Amino acid sequence: MRGKTAEDLKLLEMLDPVAEAAGYEIVRIRLMGGERNVRRLQIMAERPEDGDMNVEDCAKLSRAVSEVLDAADPISGEYTLEVSSPGVDRPLTRLKDFDTYEGYEARLELDRLAEGRKRFRGVLAGTEDGQVAIDLEGEEETALVPFAWIIEAKLVLTDELMKRGAEMRAARLSDEQQTSE
């Protein structure tokens, strides 16, 4: 899920060590666009210790990644590089994300039918043996979905999630203010 296409996965393999050396984790890579227009390489990343990614972090990772991409030249034709935070209503691409955001609402899309459907929405209940636990509305028991079946997952923008984002931002601003004094 961190990369969708074979090209994404190849770039991820190349850039994961670069991001880690710079102090970040890549959440997701997408190389978008077709042959006629300039393609866009989107990299969502975060600091592993707090899940944050500010403008300075984006610039630092962008410079580190650009050096490797310029030297290796793995993308044919023109492209633009976009490095960003995953955002508040972030994609969930790693098994650990489902533990980190336990208690928050998410949407899952599967690569196959389960219970007659491919899309699910509910409250994350962590993970268990490589499966994502999710409490679906109207269901009494927690559903377990194999992580390998999930092709896309994303947090749903709710008041609780917005509150968490605001609290994290306030804490970051307070830390930055204390550091500058």
C-alpha positions in Angstrom: 0.0 0.0 0.0 2.9 2.3 0.5 3.4 2.1 -3.3 0.7 1.2 -5.8 2.6 0.3 -9.0 5.8 -1.6 -9.7 7.5 1.8 -10.5 6.3 3.1 -7.1 7.7 0.1 -5.3 11.1 0.4 -7.1 11.3 4.1 -6.0 10.3 3.1 -2.5 13.1 0.6 -2.4 15.6 3.2 -3.5 14.3 6.1 -1.3 13.5 4.3 2.0 17.1 4.3 3.1 17.6 7.9 2.1 14.6 8.9 4.1 15.7 6.9 7.1 19.2 8.4 7.0 17.6 11.8 7.0 15.5 10.9 10.1 12.1 10.2 8.4 9.8 7.3 7.4 8.1 7.2 4.0 4.4 6.7 4.5 3.5 6.5 0.8 4.9 7.1 -2.6 2.9 7.8 -5.8 4.2 8.5 -9.2 1.2 10.1 -11.0 0.5 11.4 -14.5 0.8 10.1 -18.0 2.9 10.4 -21.0 1.6 13.7 -22.2 1.8 15.8 -19.1 4.6 16.3 -16.5 4.5 13.5 -14.0 4.4 14.2 -10.2 6.3 12.1 -7.7 4.4 12.5 -4.4 6.2 11.4 -1.2 4.3 11.5 2.1 6.6 11.1 5.1 6.8 11.7 8.8 9.3 11.7 11.7 9.1 8.2 13.4 9.3 9.6 16.9 6.2 11.8 16.8 4.5 11.3 13.3 5.0 15.0 12.6 6.3 16.6 9.3 6.7 20.4 9.2 7.8 22.6 6.3 11.5 22.4 7.2 11.2 18.6 7.4 9.7 18.5 3.9 12.5 20.7 2.5 15.2 18.6 4.2 13.8 15.3 2.8 13.2 16.9 -0.6 16.9 17.9 -0.9 18.1 14.4 0.2 15.7 12.6 -2.1 16.5 15.0 -5.0 20.2 14.2 -4.8 19.6 10.4 -5.2 17.0 10.9 -7.9 19.3 13.2 -9.9 22.1 10.7 -9.7 20.2 7.5 -10.4 17.6 9.1 -12.8 15.0 6.3 -12.3 12.1 8.3 -13.8 12.0 8.8 -17.5 10.9 12.2 -18.7 10.1 15.3 -16.7 8.5 15.1 -13.3 8.0 17.3 -10.3 8.8 16.2 -6.7 6.3 16.9 -4.0 7.2 16.0 -0.4 4.5 16.4 2.2 3.0 15.4 5.5 0.4 12.6 5.4 -2.1 15.1 6.8 -4.7 14.7 9.5 -7.0 12.4 7.5 -3.9 10.4 6.4 -3.6 7.2 4.5 -2.9 4.1 6.6 -0.2 2.2 4.8 1.7 0.2 7.4 0.4 -2.3 9.9 1.6 -0.2 12.8 -0.6 2.7 11.5 -3.7 0.7 12.5 -2.3 0.4 16.1 -1.3 4.1 16.3 -4.7 5.3 15.2 -6.8 2.8 17.2 -10.0 4.3 18.3 -10.4 6.5 15.2 -12.7 6.0 12.3 -11.3 4.7 9.0 -12.3 3.5 5.6 -10.8 0.3 4.1 -10.9 -0.9 0.6 -10.0 -4.5 -0.1 -8.7 -6.3 -3.2 -11.5 -8.9 -2.9 -15.0 -9.4 -1.6 -15.5 -10.1 2.1 -19.0 -10.4 3.4 -20.2 -9.5 -0.1 -18.4 -6.1 -0.3 -15.0 -4.5 -0.8 -15.4 -1.3 1.2 -15.7 -1.0 4.9 -16.0 1.9 7.4 -15.6 1.6 11.2 -13.6 2.4 14.2 -10.1 0.9 14.3 -9.5 -1.6 17.1 -5.7 -2.3 16.6 -4.1 -5.3 15.0 -3.9 -9.0 15.8 -1.5 -11.5 14.0 -1.2 -9.5 10.8 -4.8 -8.6 10.7 -6.5 -5.2 11.1 -9.3 -5.2 13.7 -12.2 -2.9 13.0 -15.5 -2.3 14.7 -18.1 -1.9 12.0 -21.3 0.0 12.5 -24.2 -2.4 13.3 -21.9 -5.4 14.0 -21.5 -6.8 17.4 -18.2 -8.5 17.0 -14.9 -6.9 15.9 -14.1 -7.8 12.3 -10.5 -9.0 11.5 -9.3 -8.1 8.0 -6.0 -9.5 6.7 -3.6 -6.6 6.2 -2.6 -8.2 2.8 -6.1 -7.8 1.5 -6.2 -4.0 2.1 -5.4 -2.0 -1.0 -6.3 1.4 0.4 -7.1 2.7 3.9 -7.6 6.2 5.2 -8.6 7.9 8.4 -12.0 9.6 8.2 -12.0 13.3 9.1 -14.0 13.5 12.3 -14.1 16.0 15.2 -12.0 13.7 17.3 -9.4 13.4 14.6 -9.3 17.2 14.2 -9.0 17.7 17.9 -6.0 15.3 17.9 -4.4 17.2 15.1 -4.9 20.5 16.8 -3.4 19.2 20.1 -0.3 17.9 18.2 0.1 21.2 16.5 -0.2 23.1 19.7 2.4 20.8 21.4 4.8 21.3 18.4 4.4 25.1 18.5 5.0 25.1 22.3 8.2 23.0 21.8 9.4 25.3 19.0 8.8 28.3 21.2 10.7 26.8 24.1 13.6 25.9 21.9 13.9 29.4 20.5 14.0 31.1 23.9 
